[in-house]
Amino acid sequence: MAEDGETAEAEKPEEPQQEADPGQDAQEKAGDPENAHKWRKRSSEVDIALQALVGGTANLFFGPTSVGQLGDRGQRANHHLGVVVRSGPVPRQVLDRIRECYVEPPHYAMVKQKLMSAQVLLFQMRSGTGRTTTALRLLDQLCAAGVRKLDPDATLKTLQDKDLEENHGYLLESLEADQARELQAFQIERLGRLMDEKGARLIVIVDESTPLRFHDIGDLVISDLGQVPPERLLQRHLSGVAVLERPEVQEIIAELTDDIPRRELAQLAELLKEVAEERTDLNAVKERFSRAGEANFIEWFDRQTDIEQRAFVIALAVFNDEPVQIVSQAATLLADHIKAVEIPRRVDRARQLFTLPLQRRITDANAELVDDTVETIFGTVPVRKARFRDERYPYRVLQLICGQYDQAHEVVRGWLFGLGGIPGEQIRIRAGMAAGLLSLQDFPSIYETLIEPWAAIGDDNARWAAVAALTIPGQHPALSRVVCEVLKKWSRSHDPELRTTAAQALGSTSAMSTRACLRLLRQLARYADWGIAYAVGESVTDLLARVDDRGAVLGALVRWSRDDEHPKRRETALLAVLIASSYLVVSVDGGSEKWPALVWEAENDPERRQQIVRLYARMLLAAEFNRRGYLALRDWVKVAQKDTSMREPLARLLFDVGDESGELDSIRYYIEYWRDEHDGPADAARAMLRYFKQRGA
């Protein structure tokens, strides 16, 4: 990808040695603070969009979540819903939370006994019966070392000893239909022996409509856990909270049926806690869980008969809790799309500009205006945002359109496609996330008309709409396997735009494990141009920020950057290190500045320290990367100039990098140069040099 560069001149390390080429442009982009800001903001916007679209019901759709973040993602800490655990280890806090509120169904003891003897069971029952929670609880009870979820695309008949760890419980949350149809007793017996040798257990969840060979494996299929009365579950969730005895709450409970999804009951329990603490109005809870609630919602939507008003409601569903100007502009675009169908004659499509004031539209939409602020590259600015009063409305509006209004659905898809190509994180990400939410109802048509065209169009804005659109189905048990297949297909495509989109999406997807993502990124790096290489680098940085197993990510970069690796893969790895060096920052206790996350990681984990040292040593020895590598180190020293607590950790790291690379003299020389620069990081540089002198360098 890159032509051989020259070693940076000692006198002027900040100046390029030759005309910019695509490789040098990519390196400059990696060190640009504006790109780091955009990356953090984009990640934050995805979380904000998910919160605004599904509100407090996020876990209602996607189940248990965990949070494990390295680095600063702007507003992420305030809005993060958690990374859905679709593969890899299930965090201890998730299992503990299940244990605290779990109520054993009538058949629990029988199922537990069968799992102890057979090692492998299949749960075939409808969603909402508590099947996933029960599986996690059983595996946690029987497997002392922990619980892991298998990749959605795991093939049961090819699982090997190397794929399993001792004394672990394993859950495959969705078995594809082809595997299910072919599953035979001898394969289950082989898995059982394998699990027994490892002291492990496996539960596989199968959709209730998927055919199985019952004559062959029916004795290992669990189709019914038994009913638990809703009130009993609520009592467990609300232990110590005096709210269930209230007559109004008893009215709500009386309307609950035994087949209500257990996740909805957990949501009801949380709301009743808020009622007890006087933070939520009980009437709002009754509206949400009463049988009349859905009828009232449909009646409200049908009252929005004016084209402009209905467009406003749909736009608000997509841009809930965004600045009102964005909502209004998007509504105007959608109204034009609707009029083109409902009013064929262009001359009849005139728009009255002063017929209905904004406040009336907001009131009729059951919404409100609120004063808020947003972060821009110029700082924090005040805005006025529009949002529904009921946080469930965005999802319900989109679900209603998809399920009940076929022709309107087609128009809305066309409108969303246009929005996906408009610059601005809020617009393209919201359009993509709305498409992802619609895909839960109709994945094939959303994929064919929105997601893949966005991915293939060759426009950065549309690409990010496609990445955002895969976020929600990637977290859904029934669709995560499909998202895996989509990303595999794109990764192997001859179309470079699809490969670039795959590279960009792999870092943020929760549809597959970290190691599975890294395998695909490794393949992409082998055939990467600089555009794909940069997307791979950003995805690797996403993984470092998102997953607990950061050692696996750093280890992959170490392997990819070896001298005997393919040059394109090696260059991609070093570019990824540059991107992570600039993009990832972390707030440190007692620090006055956000530290570069790699410095913090090296200081706090010996194994990862050695990986980071080795990566930077290789960068400083690579002729085409050492110039930008030194500039990245200078950026770190500038941070240490502002935060004295970072100086000694950074000095230790730079010394180790120099010792590993044999470039101690060169690093010392550059530190001296930065010390003597006009307005350079003089105090930090002197601290580095004192440390080097103490170490005899």
C-alpha positions in Angstrom: 0.0 0.0 0.0 2.7 2.5 1.0 5.9 3.3 -0.8 9.0 3.1 1.3 9.4 6.3 3.2 12.6 7.9 4.7 13.6 8.2 8.3 12.5 11.5 9.8 15.2 14.1 9.9 16.3 14.9 13.5 16.3 18.7 12.9 12.7 18.9 11.7 10.6 15.9 12.7 7.4 17.7 12.2 7.9 18.3 8.5 7.2 15.7 5.8 10.1 14.3 3.9 8.3 13.8 0.6 5.1 14.6 -1.2 2.0 13.3 0.4 0.8 9.9 -0.8 -2.3 8.0 0.2 -0.4 6.3 3.0 0.9 9.5 4.4 -2.5 11.1 4.1 -4.0 8.2 6.2 -1.3 8.7 8.8 -2.0 12.5 8.9 -5.7 11.8 9.3 -5.0 9.4 12.2 -3.2 12.2 14.1 -5.8 14.9 13.3 -7.7 15.9 16.6 -10.8 16.7 14.6 -11.1 13.1 13.3 -10.7 11.8 16.9 -13.5 14.2 18.0 -15.7 12.9 15.2 -15.1 9.3 16.1 -16.0 9.9 19.8 -19.0 11.9 18.8 -20.2 9.2 16.3 -19.9 6.5 19.0 -21.9 8.7 21.4 -24.6 9.4 18.8 -25.2 5.7 18.3 -25.9 5.3 22.0 -28.0 8.4 22.2 -30.0 7.3 19.2 -30.7 3.9 20.7 -31.8 5.5 24.0 -34.1 7.9 22.1 -35.6 5.2 19.9 -36.3 2.5 22.4 -36.1 4.5 25.7 -36.2 2.6 28.9 -37.4 -0.5 27.0 -34.0 -1.3 25.5 -33.5 -4.3 27.7 -37.1 -5.3 27.0 -36.0 -6.2 23.4 -32.4 -7.2 23.8 -32.0 -8.8 27.2 -29.1 -8.6 29.7 -26.4 -6.1 29.0 -22.9 -5.3 30.4 -20.8 -2.2 30.3 -17.0 -2.3 29.8 -15.5 0.7 28.4 -11.9 1.9 27.8 -11.5 5.5 26.7 -13.6 8.5 26.6 -16.5 8.6 24.2 -17.8 12.1 24.8 -21.3 11.8 26.2 -21.2 8.0 26.2 -21.1 7.7 30.0 -24.3 9.6 30.3 -26.3 7.7 27.7 -24.7 4.3 27.4 -27.2 1.4 27.4 -24.6 -1.3 27.7 -23.1 -3.6 25.2 -25.4 -6.6 24.6 -23.7 -9.8 25.3 -24.3 -11.9 22.2 -21.0 -13.8 22.4 -18.1 -14.2 24.7 -18.1 -14.2 28.5 -21.2 -13.1 30.3 -20.1 -10.6 33.0 -20.4 -11.6 36.6 -22.6 -8.7 37.4 -25.2 -9.8 34.8 -25.3 -13.3 36.3 -25.5 -11.9 39.9 -28.4 -9.6 38.8 -30.2 -12.6 37.4 -29.6 -14.6 40.6 -31.0 -11.8 42.8 -34.4 -11.6 41.1 -34.9 -15.0 39.5 -37.9 -17.1 40.3 -37.7 -20.8 39.5 -40.5 -22.0 37.2 -42.2 -25.3 38.1 -40.0 -27.5 35.9 -36.7 -25.9 36.8 -35.5 -28.7 39.1 -36.3 -31.3 36.4 -34.5 -29.3 33.7 -31.5 -28.8 36.0 -31.2 -32.5 36.7 -31.4 -33.4 33.0 -28.7 -30.8 32.1 -26.5 -32.4 34.8 -26.8 -35.8 33.3 -26.9 -35.0 29.6 -24.5 -32.0 29.4 -26.4 -30.7 26.4 -30.0 -29.4 26.2 -32.1 -27.6 23.6 -34.7 -25.0 24.7 -37.4 -24.8 22.1 -40.1 -22.3 23.2 -41.4 -18.9 22.3 -39.5 -15.7 23.1 -40.6 -14.0 26.3 -40.9 -17.2 28.4 -37.7 -16.5 30.2 -35.8 -19.1 28.2 -32.5 -17.1 28.0 -32.6 -16.0 31.6 -33.3 -19.6 32.7 -30.5 -20.9 30.6 -28.0 -18.4 32.1 -29.2 -19.2 35.6 -28.8 -22.9 35.1 -25.4 -22.6 33.6 -24.3 -20.3 36.3 -25.4 -22.7 39.0 -23.7 -25.7 37.4 -20.5 -24.3 36.0 -18.2 -22.7 38.5 -15.7 -21.0 36.1 -18.3 -18.8 34.3 -20.7 -18.6 31.5 -20.0 -17.8 27.8 -22.2 -17.2 24.8 -21.1 -18.9 21.6 -20.8 -16.9 18.4 -24.3 -16.8 16.7 -22.7 -18.5 13.6 -21.1 -21.3 15.6 -21.5 -24.8 14.1 -22.4 -27.3 16.7 -21.2 -30.3 14.8 -17.7 -28.8 14.4 -17.1 -27.6 18.0 -13.8 -29.0 19.2 -11.9 -29.3 22.4 -9.9 -26.1 21.6 -13.2 -24.1 21.4 -14.1 -24.8 25.1 -12.7 -23.9 28.5 -12.8 -26.0 31.6 -15.9 -25.8 33.9 -17.7 -23.2 31.8 -21.3 -23.1 30.8 -22.1 -22.3 27.1 -25.1 -20.8 25.6 -25.9 -20.7 21.9 -28.8 -18.2 21.8 -30.1 -18.8 18.3 -29.7 -22.0 16.2 -30.1 -21.5 12.5 -32.8 -23.6 10.8 -30.3 -25.6 8.6 -28.3 -26.7 11.6 -31.4 -27.5 13.5 -32.8 -29.7 10.7 -29.6 -31.6 10.4 -28.9 -32.1 14.1 -28.9 -35.8 15.0 -28.5 -37.9 18.2 -24.9 -39.0 17.5 -23.8 -35.3 17.1 -25.5 -34.4 20.4 -23.8 -37.4 22.0 -20.4 -36.3 20.7 -21.0 -32.8 22.1 -22.1 -34.3 25.4 -18.9 -36.3 25.7 -16.9 -33.2 24.8 -18.7 -31.2 27.4 -18.2 -33.9 30.0 -14.5 -34.1 29.4 -14.3 -30.3 30.0 -16.7 -30.3 33.0 -18.8 -28.0 30.8 -22.5 -27.7 29.9 -24.3 -26.4 26.8 -27.8 -25.0 26.3 -29.0 -24.2 22.7 -32.0 -22.0 22.2 -34.1 -22.9 19.1 -37.0 -20.9 17.7 -40.4 -22.6 18.4 -41.1 -22.7 14.6 -37.8 -24.4 13.7 -38.2 -28.1 12.8 -36.2 -30.6 14.8 -35.7 -34.4 14.6 -37.9 -35.1 17.6 -37.8 -38.9 16.9 -34.0 -38.7 17.3 -33.2 -36.0 19.9 -36.7 -35.2 21.4 -35.6 -36.4 24.8 -33.1 -33.5 25.0 -35.6 -30.8 23.9 -37.2 -28.7 26.6 -40.4 -27.1 25.3 -42.0 -25.9 28.6 -40.5 -24.5 31.8 -43.9 -24.1 33.4 -45.8 -20.9 34.2 -44.8 -18.5 37.0 -47.7 -16.2 38.0 -46.8 -12.5 37.1 -47.5 -11.4 40.7 -44.9 -13.8 42.1 -42.3 -12.4 39.7 -43.2 -8.9 40.7 -42.9 -9.7 44.4 -39.4 -11.0 43.9 -38.3 -7.9 41.9 -40.0 -5.6 44.4 -38.9 -7.2 47.6 -38.9 -4.6 50.3 -40.8 -2.1 48.2 -44.3 -1.4 49.5 -46.2 -0.8 46.3 -48.0 -4.0 45.3 -50.7 -3.6 47.9 -52.0 -0.4 46.4 -55.5 -0.9 44.8 -54.4 0.8 41.6 -51.4 -1.5 41.2 -53.6 -4.5 41.9 -55.8 -3.3 38.9 -52.7 -3.4 36.7 -51.7 -6.9 37.9 -55.3 -8.2 37.3 -54.9 -7.3 33.6 -51.6 -9.2 33.2 -51.8 -12.5 31.4 -49.6 -15.5 32.2 -48.0 -15.2 28.7 -46.7 -11.7 29.2 -43.0 -11.7 28.4 -40.8 -11.9 31.5 -38.8 -8.9 30.4 -41.9 -6.8 30.3 -42.6 -7.8 33.9 -39.1 -6.7 34.9 -39.7 -3.4 33.2 -43.0 -3.1 35.1 -41.2 -3.8 38.4 -38.7 -1.0 37.7 -41.5 1.4 36.9 -43.3 0.5 40.1 -40.1 1.1 42.1 -40.2 4.6 40.6 -43.8 5.0 41.5 -43.0 4.1 45.1 -40.2 6.7 45.1 -42.6 9.2 43.5 -40.5 9.6 40.4 -43.1 8.2 38.0 -46.8 8.8 37.7 -48.9 5.6 38.3 -51.4 6.6 35.6 -48.6 6.5 33.0 -47.7 3.0 34.2 -51.4 1.9 33.9 -51.6 3.3 30.4 -48.5 1.4 29.4 -49.6 -2.0 30.7 -53.4 -1.8 30.3 -55.1 -3.6 27.5 -56.6 -0.4 26.4 -53.1 1.2 26.0 -52.5 -0.2 22.5 -56.0 0.8 21.2 -55.4 4.3 22.6 -52.1 4.6 20.8 -53.6 3.5 17.4 -56.5 5.9 17.9 -54.0 8.8 18.7 -51.9 8.0 15.5 -55.1 7.9 13.3 -56.0 11.3 14.5 -52.9 12.7 12.9 -54.7 13.0 9.6 -53.1 16.1 8.1 -50.1 15.1 5.9 -47.8 17.7 7.4 -48.7 16.6 11.0 -48.4 12.9 10.2 -45.0 13.5 8.6 -44.0 15.5 11.8 -45.0 12.6 14.0 -43.0 10.1 12.0 -40.0 12.4 11.8 -40.2 12.9 15.5 -40.1 9.1 15.9 -36.8 8.9 14.0 -35.3 12.1 15.6 -36.8 11.9 19.1 -34.9 14.2 21.5 -33.0 16.0 18.7 -33.1 19.7 18.0 -36.5 20.7 16.8 -35.1 22.3 13.6 -33.8 18.8 12.5 -37.2 17.3 13.2 -39.0 20.0 11.3 -36.7 19.8 8.3 -36.9 16.0 8.2 -40.7 16.3 8.4 -40.9 18.6 5.5 -38.9 16.2 3.4 -41.2 13.3 4.4 -44.3 15.4 3.7 -43.0 16.0 0.2 -42.5 12.2 -0.3 -46.1 11.5 0.9 -47.6 14.2 -1.2 -45.9 12.9 -4.3 -48.0 9.7 -3.8 -51.2 11.1 -2.4 -51.4 14.2 -4.6 -50.2 13.2 -8.1 -50.5 16.7 -9.6 -47.5 18.8 -8.6 -49.5 22.0 -9.0 -51.8 20.8 -6.1 -49.0 20.3 -3.6 -48.7 23.8 -2.3 -47.7 24.2 1.3 -49.3 26.7 3.6 -46.5 28.3 5.7 -48.4 29.8 8.6 -51.4 27.5 9.1 -50.2 25.6 12.2 -47.7 26.9 14.7 -45.0 24.6 16.0 -46.4 24.4 19.5 -49.7 23.1 18.1 -47.9 20.4 16.2 -45.9 19.4 19.3 -49.1 19.2 21.4 -51.0 17.2 18.9 -48.0 14.8 18.6 -48.1 14.2 22.4 -44.7 15.7 22.6 -42.8 18.5 24.4 -40.1 21.1 23.8 -37.1 21.1 26.2 -34.1 23.3 26.5 -30.8 21.4 26.2 -27.2 21.6 25.0 -25.2 19.8 22.3 -21.5 19.3 21.9 -19.9 20.7 18.7 -16.3 21.1 17.6 -16.6 24.7 18.8 -17.9 23.8 22.3 -21.2 23.4 24.0 -24.2 25.3 22.5 -27.8 25.6 23.7 -30.6 24.1 21.6 -34.3 23.4 21.9 -35.2 19.7 21.4 -38.5 18.0 20.7 -39.4 14.7 22.2 -42.4 12.5 22.8 -43.8 12.5 26.4 -44.0 8.7 26.3 -40.6 7.2 25.6 -42.2 4.2 23.9 -43.7 6.2 21.1 -40.7 6.3 18.7 -40.6 2.5 18.5 -44.3 2.1 18.5 -44.8 4.6 15.6 -42.2 2.8 13.4 -43.6 -0.6 14.4 -47.1 0.5 13.4 -46.0 1.8 10.0 -44.1 -1.4 9.3 -46.9 -3.7 10.4 -50.1 -1.9 9.3 -49.4 0.6 6.5 -47.6 -1.2 3.6 -47.7 1.7 1.2 -46.6 4.2 3.8 -43.8 1.9 4.7 -42.4 2.1 1.2 -42.5 5.9 1.3 -40.8 6.0 4.7 -38.1 3.7 3.4 -37.4 6.0 0.5 -37.3 9.0 2.8 -34.9 7.2 5.2 -32.6 6.3 2.3 -32.3 10.0 1.4 -31.6 11.0 5.0 -28.8 8.4 5.2 -26.7 10.3 2.6 -27.0 13.7 4.4 -23.9 14.9 6.2 -24.2 15.2 10.0 -23.9 12.5 12.6 -27.4 13.0 14.0 -29.1 12.7 10.7 -27.4 9.7 9.1 -27.1 7.7 12.4 -30.7 8.3 13.3 -31.8 7.3 9.8 -29.7 4.1 10.1 -30.9 3.3 13.6 -34.5 3.8 12.5 -33.9 1.4 9.6 -32.4 -1.1 12.0 -35.5 -0.9 14.2 -37.7 -1.4 11.3 -35.6 -4.4 10.3 -36.8 -6.3 13.4 -40.2 -6.5 11.6 -39.0 -7.0 8.1 -35.2 -7.5 7.7 -35.2 -8.7 4.1 -36.9 -5.6 2.6 -34.9 -3.2 4.9 -31.7 -4.9 4.0 -32.4 -4.9 0.2 -33.7 -1.3 0.0 -31.7 0.5 2.6 -28.8 -1.3 4.3 -26.9 -2.8 1.4 -27.5 0.2 -0.9 -26.1 2.5 1.8 -23.1 0.2 2.2 -22.4 0.0 -1.5 -23.0 3.7 -2.5 -19.4 4.8 -1.9 -20.4 7.8 0.3 -19.0 8.1 3.9 -22.4 9.4 5.2 -24.4 6.5 3.7 -21.7 4.0 4.9 -22.2 5.2 8.5 -26.0 4.9 8.1 -25.5 1.3 7.1 -23.2 0.6 10.0 -25.8 2.2 12.4 -28.6 0.2 10.8 -26.9 -3.1 11.7 -26.6 -2.1 15.4 -30.1 -3.1 16.5 -30.5 -6.3 14.6 -27.0 -7.3 15.6 -28.2 -7.2 19.2 -31.4 -9.2 18.6 -31.1 -12.9 19.3 -33.0 -13.9 16.2 -31.1 -11.6 13.8 -27.6 -11.5 15.2 -26.7 -14.6 13.2 -28.0 -13.0 10.1 -25.9 -9.9 10.7 -22.9 -12.1 11.1 -23.6 -13.6 7.6 -24.0 -10.1 6.2 -20.6 -8.9 7.5 -18.9 -12.1 6.2 -20.5 -11.6 2.8 -19.4 -8.0 2.6 -15.9 -8.8 3.9 -15.4 -11.3 1.0 -17.1 -9.2 -1.6 -15.3 -8.0 -4.8 -16.9 -4.6 -4.2 -14.4 -2.4 -2.3 -17.2 -0.3 -0.9 -18.9 -3.3 0.7 -15.5 -4.4 2.1 -14.9 -0.9 3.5 -18.4 -0.9 5.2 -17.7 -4.3 6.6 -14.4 -3.2 8.0 -16.1 -0.1 9.6 -19.0 -2.2 11.1 -16.9 -5.0 12.6 -15.6 -2.9 15.4 -19.0 -1.9 16.7 -21.0 -5.0 16.1 -22.1 -7.1 19.1 -23.3 -9.9 16.7 -20.1 -11.8 17.0 -17.2 -12.3 19.4 -14.0 -10.2 19.5 -12.0 -13.0 18.1 -14.4 -13.6 15.2 -14.3 -9.9 14.4 -10.5 -9.9 14.5 -10.5 -12.9 12.1 -12.5 -11.0 9.5 -10.5 -7.8 10.0 -7.3 -9.7 9.5 -8.6 -11.0 6.1 -9.6 -7.5 5.1 -6.2 -6.1 6.0 -4.5 -8.6 3.7 -6.2 -7.0 0.6 -6.7 -3.4 1.9 -6.2 -0.2 0.1 -5.7 2.8 2.4 -9.4 3.5 2.7 -10.1 0.0 3.9 -7.0 0.0 6.0 -8.2 3.1 7.8 -11.7 1.5 8.4 -9.9 -1.5 9.8 -7.9 0.8 12.1 -11.0 2.5 13.4 -12.7 -0.8 14.0 -9.7 -2.1 16.0 -9.9 1.1 18.0 -13.6 0.5 18.5 -12.8 -2.9 19.9 -10.2 -1.6 22.2 -12.8 0.9 23.6 -15.6 -1.6 23.8 -14.5 -5.0 24.9 -13.1 -6.4 28.1 -10.6 -8.7 26.3 -8.3 -5.9 25.1 -5.3 -8.1 25.3 -6.7 -10.2 22.4 -7.0 -7.0 20.3 -3.5 -5.8 21.1 -2.2 -9.4 20.5 -3.7 -9.4 17.1 -2.0 -6.2 16.2 1.3 -7.6 17.4 0.9 -10.7 15.1 -0.2 -8.6 12.1 2.8 -6.3 12.5 5.5 -8.9 12.4 8.2 -8.6 9.8 7.1 -11.9 8.1 3.5 -10.7 7.7 2.1 -9.5 4.4 3.1 -5.9 3.9 -0.5 -4.6 3.6 -1.5 -6.3 6.8 1.6 -5.0 8.6 0.9 -1.5 7.5 -2.7 -1.7 8.4 -1.7 -2.9 11.9 0.7 0.1 12.4 -2.0 2.5 11.1 -4.4 1.0 13.6 -1.9 1.8 16.4 -1.6 5.4 15.2 -5.4 5.7 15.2 -5.8 4.2 18.7 -2.9 6.5 20.0 -4.9 9.6 18.9 -8.5 8.5 19.3 -8.5 6.7 22.7 -8.3 8.8 25.8 -9.3 8.0 29.4 -10.0 10.0 32.5 -7.6 9.1 35.3 -8.2 9.6 39.0 -6.2 12.6 40.2 -5.3 13.6 36.6 -6.0 17.0 35.3 -6.1 15.9 31.7 -7.4 12.8 29.8 -4.6 10.4 29.3 -3.9 8.6 26.0 -5.5 5.3 26.8 -2.5 3.2 25.6 -0.3 5.0 28.1 -2.8 4.2 30.9 -3.1 0.6 29.7 0.6 0.1 29.6 0.9 1.5 33.2 -1.7 -0.7 34.6 -1.3 -4.1 32.9 2.1 -5.7 32.5 1.1 -8.1 29.7 -0.6 -5.3 27.7 2.4 -3.1 28.4 4.7 -5.5 26.6 2.3 -5.6 23.7 2.1 -1.8 23.4 5.9 -1.5 23.8 6.4 -3.9 21.0 4.0 -2.2 18.7 5.6 1.2 19.2 9.0 -0.2 18.8 8.0 -1.7 15.4 6.5 1.6 14.4 9.7 3.5 15.1 11.7 1.0 13.1 9.3 1.1 10.1 10.7 3.6 7.6 7.2 4.5 6.3 5.7 5.0 9.8 8.5 6.3 12.1 7.9 10.0 11.3 4.2 9.9 12.3 5.1 7.6 15.2 7.4 10.2 16.7 4.8 12.9 16.2 2.3 10.7 18.1 4.8 10.5 20.9 5.2 14.3 20.9 1.4 14.6 21.2 1.6 12.4 24.4 4.4 14.5 25.8 2.2 17.6 25.2 -0.5 16.0 27.4 2.1 15.3 30.1 3.1 19.0 29.9 -0.4 19.8 31.2 -0.7 16.8 33.6 2.3 16.3 35.8 1.0 12.9 37.1 1.4 11.5 33.6 5.1 12.4 33.2 6.8 9.5 35.0 4.5 6.8 33.5 5.1 8.2 30.0 8.9 8.4 30.7 8.9 4.7 31.7 7.0 3.8 28.6 9.2 5.8 26.2 12.3 4.2 27.8 10.9 0.7 27.4 10.0 1.5 23.7 13.5 2.7 23.1 15.0 -0.3 24.8 12.9 -2.7 22.8 13.6 -1.0 19.5 17.2 0.0 20.1 16.2 3.6 19.4 16.9 5.1 22.9 19.4 7.6 21.5 16.9 8.7 18.8 14.0 9.0 21.3 16.2 11.1 23.7 17.2 13.3 20.8 13.6 14.0 19.8 12.7 14.8 23.4 15.5 17.3 23.5 14.2 18.8 20.3 10.7 19.1 21.7 12.0 20.7 24.8 13.7 23.4 22.8 10.8 24.1 20.5 9.0 27.5 20.8 6.1 26.9 23.2 7.1 23.2 23.3 6.4 20.8 26.2 9.6 21.9 28.0 8.8 20.9 31.6 7.5 17.5 30.5 10.5 16.9 28.2 12.9 17.8 31.0 11.1 15.3 33.3 11.5 12.6 30.6 15.2 13.4 30.2 15.8 13.2 33.9 14.2 9.8 34.0 16.4 8.6 31.1 19.5 9.9 32.8 18.5 8.0 36.0 18.2 4.8 33.9 21.7 5.5 32.4 20.5 6.5 28.9 
